[in-house]
Amino acid sequence: QCHVLCLLQLNEILTNPTEGQFWQVDHIKPVYSGGGQCSLENLQTLCTLCHRERTAKQAKERSQMKRRSLATKYGCDITKFFVKM
């Protein structure tokens, strides 16, 4: 699913192309999930806009994972608040 560029952006790409405007290589299994050191089977090519969207989604997922991890780390067992008799 590629995104539609506005006419101004498309014109800029066509008249003044630069590296990184068209395609990006990305990990299929994200680095934060253990996909860092990988073979070519874990790489995919995405258009730059799709790559930007996927990266933003992954950043959100990493942030949520970190929040959950911190909540677990600093959470406590409520049974500590009860006095045994």
TARARA-V845996 format. One record per residue. RES is the residue in one small letter. OMEGA is omega in whole degrees, 0 to 359 (none if undefined). Layout:
BEGIN
res->RES omega->OMEGA
res->RES omega->OMEGA
END
This chain:
BEGIN
res->q omega->178
res->c omega->182
res->h omega->179
res->v omega->177
res->l omega->174
res->c omega->184
res->l omega->180
res->l omega->178
res->q omega->180
res->l omega->179
res->n omega->179
res->e omega->179
res->i omega->183
res->l omega->183
res->t omega->183
res->n omega->183
res->p omega->176
res->t omega->181
res->e omega->177
res->g omega->181
res->q omega->189
res->f omega->187
res->w omega->177
res->q omega->173
res->v omega->182
res->d omega->176
res->h omega->174
res->i omega->172
res->k omega->186
res->p omega->179
res->v omega->182
res->y omega->176
res->s omega->178
res->g omega->182
res->g omega->184
res->g omega->179
res->q omega->188
res->c omega->175
res->s omega->181
res->l omega->179
res->e omega->181
res->n omega->180
res->l omega->177
res->q omega->177
res->t omega->179
res->l omega->172
res->c omega->185
res->t omega->181
res->l omega->177
res->c omega->178
res->h omega->179
res->r omega->180
res->e omega->181
res->r omega->179
res->t omega->178
res->a omega->179
res->k omega->179
res->q omega->177
res->a omega->178
res->k omega->179
res->e omega->179
res->r omega->179
res->s omega->179
res->q omega->178
res->m omega->180
res->k omega->178
res->r omega->179
res->r omega->180
res->s omega->179
res->l omega->179
res->a omega->179
res->t omega->182
res->k omega->184
res->y omega->175
res->g omega->181
res->c omega->178
res->d omega->184
res->i omega->180
res->t omega->178
res->k omega->182
res->f omega->180
res->f omega->180
res->v omega->178
res->k omega->181
res->m omega->none
END
